[in-house]
Amino acid sequence: MSGAQRPRSRRWLRLAIPYALVVLALVSSTIAYQSQQPDPTDPDYLSPASDDDLGSNRLAALLAARGVRITRTDQSSEALVAAERVAEGSTLFIPAPSLVHPFYLRMIKFLPATTNVVLVAPSDRVLSLGRIPAAVTGNRLSALARGPSCGYAPVAQAGPASVFRLRYSGYRKDDQHCYDGGLAVVEREGIPVTLVGADDPFRNDRIAEHSNAALATSLLAVRSHVVWLDLHGAEQRPKYADDPRLASQAPAPPSLGPGVPDQDFPIPGGSQDDPTVALTEGGQERVSAGHRNPLFEAFPAWVFAAVALIALAALLLALAQGRRMGGPVAEPLPIIVKATETVEGRGRLYQRARAREPAITTLRHRTYERLRRLLRLPPTATTPEVIEAAARACGWPAETVAATLLCDPPADDRALVSQARALEELVRAVAGQGPHPNPAPEGDHR
């Protein structure tokens, strides 16, 4: 039917559907992961004054019920000064260490030995820049409940809690590792620093799960005073002021003075500038080439999970497309195809590719084989022998037979058709079914 339209091919669906499913899985997984990971810059995030799901007023109430006094501040310098001024010792609680400038984290070593520091989910970069002697050795997409399994007194009786998301390892043998590494207690020059691998125990919406409440209150109630750093924006690097009076101030002034004790606080542009940290004009830190920052630390865990999922999908698709493993084997055709359709289809492929020379070469080779069988010549017969035998059998001049079998490549489709007809006439003449040809050059065939 000339007016009927050919059905559209659906083969592209076999390739598109698997990848569409992979993309759908990636998008849904990313949305689910991002919805589970709160933003530390949210004003409600672990704030003792917020009753939001991400807030921590429930934890603040539990601490107040145990007689713990809370000092809330939104600046790291003020938090360090407040912790230093508590004679009986305090707990410095830092819920968002990624927003704290590394210099302030390095100042932890100046606090009194009675100070206890708690960091919530610090990354490996935060630990490295803050000179905290620990490293992240594992990363999960979500927090998992684990038992304490350690002898650290504040958590030994707390029970299972959801802190096993980031896994930490300290550099000393006597560092405490609890909850399978989800909680670690290390020392920064004599100051105990507790690393908690997830924020779940401190959040209003998760504090009632498992023994999260018992763990959070036990960690922060080690001292009767808690300095709560309610920080929700990235801090600038402390400025340097060449004023001798700053040297006698508390260990965490808003500006660093000439009493710089060591290389933890390099003077910008000076000989003690930190070789592992470069600063932008805005004061924010970025890691230079000398800092240990491998590829797996530069991207979140879900990126590698997505890449692995895509690779697995590609492998499964390749296996699905490969019908057999191993070398090709002969199979019966699923349907019977007419010879004329096969010839016509192959001819259209040659025509679409404008492969006139390969087409005439194929026809010559086929004609040569047909002539050899008709003349009962051995497979070792040479081309001149075939030409002489064909000329004797059909009565054509040998020059005409040679010109037909060894003609030049056709210049256009019309010449190709003319040469093909001449080859067919030669075979018919040798078989005794064709007339005697006009002994004209091959180029004059019509």
C-alpha positions in Angstrom: 0.0 0.0 0.0 1.6 3.2 -1.1 -0.4 5.4 1.2 0.2 3.4 4.3 2.8 4.7 6.7 5.6 2.5 8.0 5.3 1.8 11.8 7.7 3.8 13.8 10.5 1.9 15.3 10.3 1.3 19.1 13.9 0.0 19.4 15.0 3.3 21.0 12.8 2.5 24.0 15.0 -0.5 24.8 17.9 1.8 25.3 16.1 4.8 26.8 14.0 3.0 29.4 16.9 1.6 31.5 18.7 4.9 31.6 15.5 6.7 32.4 15.0 4.4 35.4 18.5 5.1 36.5 18.0 8.8 36.2 14.8 8.5 38.1 16.5 6.5 40.9 19.3 9.1 41.1 16.9 12.0 41.3 14.7 10.4 43.9 17.7 9.3 46.0 19.3 12.8 45.8 16.0 14.4 46.9 15.6 11.9 49.7 19.2 12.4 50.8 19.1 16.2 50.8 15.8 16.1 52.7 17.5 14.1 55.4 20.6 16.4 55.6 19.8 19.7 57.4 21.5 22.9 56.5 23.7 24.3 59.3 23.0 27.8 58.1 19.4 27.4 59.0 18.7 29.7 62.0 16.8 26.8 63.7 19.6 24.2 63.3 20.5 22.9 66.7 19.6 26.2 68.3 18.8 26.0 72.1 16.0 28.6 71.6 14.3 26.8 68.6 11.3 24.4 68.9 11.6 23.5 65.2 12.3 19.9 64.3 15.9 20.9 63.6 16.1 22.9 66.8 17.4 21.8 70.2 15.2 23.4 72.9 14.2 20.0 74.1 17.9 19.2 74.8 18.3 22.6 76.5 15.3 21.8 78.7 16.8 18.4 79.7 20.1 20.1 80.6 18.3 22.8 82.6 16.5 20.1 84.5 19.8 18.6 85.5 21.0 21.9 86.8 23.3 22.7 83.9 23.6 26.4 83.1 23.7 27.4 79.4 25.5 30.4 77.9 24.4 31.0 74.3 26.6 33.0 71.9 26.7 33.4 68.1 30.5 34.1 67.8 33.4 31.7 68.2 35.6 34.3 69.8 33.0 35.0 72.5 32.4 31.3 73.0 36.1 30.6 73.6 36.4 33.6 76.0 33.3 32.5 77.9 34.6 28.9 78.2 38.0 30.2 79.4 36.5 32.4 82.1 34.5 29.5 83.8 36.8 28.6 86.6 35.2 25.3 87.5 35.3 24.1 83.9 32.7 24.1 81.1 31.5 22.2 78.0 32.1 24.0 74.8 29.3 22.8 72.4 29.9 23.5 68.7 27.0 22.1 66.6 28.3 23.5 63.2 32.1 23.2 63.2 32.1 23.6 59.4 31.1 27.2 59.9 33.8 28.0 62.5 37.0 29.5 61.1 39.8 26.9 61.6 41.9 29.4 63.6 39.2 29.4 66.3 39.3 25.6 66.4 43.0 25.7 66.8 42.5 28.0 69.8 40.9 25.1 71.7 44.3 24.2 73.0 44.5 27.5 75.0 41.4 26.6 77.1 41.7 25.3 80.7 42.3 21.6 81.1 38.9 21.4 82.8 37.1 22.3 79.5 35.3 19.7 77.5 34.7 20.3 73.8 31.9 18.6 71.8 31.9 18.9 67.9 28.9 17.6 65.9 29.7 15.8 62.7 33.0 17.5 61.8 34.3 16.6 58.3 37.8 15.4 57.6 38.6 18.8 56.2 37.4 20.6 59.4 39.5 18.2 61.5 42.6 18.8 59.4 42.3 22.6 59.2 41.4 22.8 62.9 44.4 20.7 63.8 42.2 18.2 65.6 44.2 14.9 65.9 41.6 12.6 64.2 40.3 11.6 60.8 37.1 10.5 59.1 37.4 6.8 58.2 33.9 6.1 57.0 30.8 7.9 55.7 27.2 6.7 55.6 24.2 8.3 53.9 22.2 8.2 57.1 22.8 7.7 60.8 22.6 4.1 62.2 21.9 3.2 65.8 24.8 1.4 67.6 25.6 0.4 71.1 28.4 2.3 73.0 30.8 -0.6 73.3 33.4 1.4 75.1 34.4 2.4 78.6 34.0 6.2 78.3 32.1 7.1 81.4 29.7 9.8 80.0 28.3 7.3 77.4 29.0 3.9 78.8 25.4 3.7 80.3 23.7 5.7 77.6 22.6 2.8 75.4 22.2 2.6 71.6 22.1 6.0 69.9 22.0 7.2 66.3 25.6 8.6 65.8 27.0 6.0 63.4 27.1 8.1 60.2 30.6 9.6 60.1 33.2 7.2 61.6 36.3 8.6 63.3 39.7 7.4 64.2 42.1 9.1 66.6 45.9 9.2 66.2 46.7 7.9 69.7 46.2 4.5 71.1 44.5 5.7 74.2 41.8 7.7 72.3 38.2 6.6 73.1 36.2 5.0 70.3 32.5 4.3 70.9 29.5 3.3 68.8 31.8 1.6 66.3 33.7 4.8 65.7 30.6 7.0 65.4 31.8 8.8 68.6 35.5 9.4 69.4 37.2 11.3 72.2 40.6 12.7 71.3 42.9 15.2 72.9 44.1 18.5 71.5 47.1 19.3 73.7 45.4 18.1 76.9 41.9 19.3 76.0 39.4 16.4 75.5 37.5 16.9 72.2 34.4 14.7 71.6 33.5 14.0 68.0 29.9 12.9 67.4 29.3 11.4 63.9 25.7 12.6 63.5 23.4 15.4 64.7 20.4 13.1 65.5 20.9 12.9 69.3 20.7 16.7 69.5 17.7 17.4 67.2 14.1 17.8 68.5 12.7 15.4 65.9 15.3 12.6 66.7 16.1 13.1 70.4 13.4 10.7 71.5 14.7 7.9 69.3 16.7 5.0 70.9 18.9 6.5 73.7 19.6 9.7 71.9 18.4 11.9 74.8 20.5 10.0 77.3 23.6 10.3 75.1 23.2 14.0 74.4 22.6 15.0 78.0 25.4 12.9 79.2 27.9 14.4 76.8 26.9 18.0 77.6 26.4 17.6 81.3 30.0 16.5 82.0 30.4 20.0 83.3 27.8 22.2 85.1 28.2 25.0 82.5 27.6 24.7 78.8 28.8 27.3 76.3 26.6 26.8 73.3 27.9 28.3 70.0 24.7 29.0 68.1 26.5 29.9 64.8 24.7 29.9 61.4 27.1 31.6 59.1 30.6 31.1 57.9 33.1 33.2 59.9 35.9 35.3 58.6 39.5 34.8 59.5 40.6 36.8 62.7 42.4 39.9 61.6 45.9 40.8 62.7 46.4 44.0 64.7 49.9 45.2 65.5 49.0 46.3 69.0 51.0 45.1 72.0 48.0 45.4 74.3 46.3 42.5 72.5 49.0 40.1 73.7 47.6 40.3 77.3 44.0 39.6 76.2 42.0 36.4 76.5 43.1 33.6 74.1 40.3 34.3 71.6 40.2 38.0 70.9 38.4 39.2 67.7 41.8 40.0 66.3 45.2 38.3 66.7 47.9 40.4 68.2 51.7 40.2 68.2 51.8 37.6 70.9 51.2 34.8 68.3 52.5 31.7 70.1 53.1 29.3 67.2 52.5 28.4 63.5 48.9 27.6 64.2 48.2 31.3 63.6 50.4 32.5 60.8 50.6 36.2 60.0 49.3 36.8 56.4 52.3 37.4 54.1 54.8 36.5 56.9 57.4 33.8 57.0 55.1 31.7 59.2 52.2 31.7 56.8 50.5 28.3 56.7 51.7 26.3 53.7 48.6 24.2 53.6 46.0 27.0 53.6 45.5 29.7 51.2 43.1 32.6 51.9 40.8 34.4 49.5 40.3 38.2 49.7 37.2 37.6 51.7 39.1 35.7 54.4 37.6 32.3 53.6 40.0 29.4 53.5 40.6 27.1 50.6 42.8 24.1 50.5 46.0 24.5 48.4 47.8 21.7 46.5 49.9 20.8 49.5 46.9 19.9 51.6 45.7 16.3 51.7 42.5 16.4 49.8 41.9 13.2 47.8 39.1 12.8 45.3 36.9 10.8 47.6 36.9 13.7 50.1 36.1 16.3 47.5 32.5 14.9 46.8 29.7 13.7 49.0 29.2 10.0 49.3 26.0 10.0 47.2 28.0 11.1 44.1 30.1 7.9 44.2 26.9 5.9 44.9 25.3 7.4 41.8 28.4 6.7 39.6 28.4 3.1 40.9 24.7 2.7 40.1 25.2 4.1 36.6 28.1 1.7 36.0 26.0 -1.2 37.2 23.1 -0.3 35.0 25.4 0.0 32.0 26.8 -3.5 32.7 23.4 -5.0 33.0 22.3 -3.4 29.8 25.4 -4.7 28.0 24.6 -8.2 29.3 21.0 -7.9 28.2 22.0 -6.8 24.7 24.5 -9.6 24.4 22.4 -12.7 23.6 25.2 -15.1 23.9 28.6 -15.2 25.6 31.3 -16.6 23.4 31.9 -16.9 19.7 29.1 -16.6 17.1 27.3 -19.8 16.1 25.0 -20.6 13.2 21.2 -20.2 13.9 18.2 -20.9 11.7 16.5 -17.8 10.5 13.4 -17.0 12.5 11.5 -16.2 9.2 11.9 -17.1 5.6 13.1 -14.1 3.5 12.8 -14.2 -0.3 16.0 -14.0 -2.2 14.7 -11.0 -4.3 14.1 -9.1 -1.1 17.6 -9.8 0.2 19.1 -8.7 -3.1 17.0 -5.6 -3.2 17.8 -4.7 0.4 21.5 -5.1 -0.1 21.4 -3.1 -3.3 19.6 -0.2 -1.5 22.4 -0.3 1.1 25.0 0.0 -1.7 23.0 2.8 -3.3 22.6 4.8 -0.1 26.3 4.5 0.6 27.1 5.3 -3.1 29.4 2.3 -3.0 29.5 1.7 -6.8 33.0 0.3 -6.9 32.3 -2.3 -4.1 29.1 -3.2 -5.8 30.6 -3.9 -9.2 33.5 -5.8 -7.5 31.0 -8.1 -5.8 29.2 -8.7 -9.0 32.4 -9.5 -10.9 33.5 -11.9 -8.3 30.1 -13.6 -8.3 30.1 -13.8 -12.2 33.7 -15.2 -12.2 32.5 -18.0 -9.8 29.4 -18.8 -11.9 31.5 -19.0 -15.1 34.1 -21.3 -13.5 31.3 -23.7 -12.4 29.6 -23.6 -15.8 32.8 -24.2 -17.6 33.8 -27.0 -15.1 37.2 -25.3 -14.4 39.2 -26.1 -11.2 39.3 -23.5 -8.4 42.9 -22.9 -9.3 42.0 -21.6 -12.8 43.4 -18.2 -13.5 41.5 -15.2 -14.9 43.0 -15.5 -18.4 42.0 -19.2 -18.5 38.4 -18.4 -17.5 38.2 -15.6 -20.1 39.5 -18.0 -22.9 37.2 -20.8 -21.9 34.1 -18.4 -21.7 34.9 -16.9 -25.2 35.1 -20.4 -26.7 31.8 -21.5 -25.0 29.7 -18.4 -25.9 31.4 -17.4 -29.2 32.2 -13.9 -28.0 35.5 -12.4 -28.8 38.0 -12.8 -26.0 38.5 -9.0 -25.9 34.8 -8.5 -25.3 34.7 -11.1 -22.5 37.8 -9.5 -20.9 36.3 -6.0 -21.2 33.1 -7.3 -19.5 34.9 -9.0 -16.6 37.7 -6.4 -16.1 35.9 -3.1 -16.8 36.8 0.1 -15.1 34.8 1.2 -12.0 31.5 2.9 -13.0 31.4 6.7 -12.8 27.7 6.9 -12.0 24.7 4.7 -11.3 23.8 4.4 -15.0 27.2 3.0 -15.8 26.9 0.6 -12.9 23.5 -0.8 -14.2 25.0 -1.1 -17.7 28.0 -3.1 -16.4 25.8 -5.3 -14.3 23.6 -6.2 -17.3 26.7 -7.0 -19.4 27.9 -9.4 -16.7 24.5 -11.1 -16.6 24.4 -11.4 -20.5 27.8 -13.0 -20.4 26.7 -15.7 -18.0 23.6 -16.4 -20.0 25.6 -16.6 -23.2 28.0 -19.1 -21.6 25.1 -21.1 -20.4 23.6 -21.2 -23.9 20.6 -19.1 -23.0 21.6 -15.7 -24.5 22.1 -14.3 -28.0 25.5 -13.5 -29.5 26.5 -10.0 -28.4 27.4 -7.0 -30.4 31.2 -7.0 -30.1 31.4 -3.4 -29.0 33.5 -2.0 -26.1 31.9 -2.3 -22.7 31.4 1.5 -22.4 29.0 1.4 -25.3 26.5 -0.9 -23.6 23.1 0.7 -23.1 
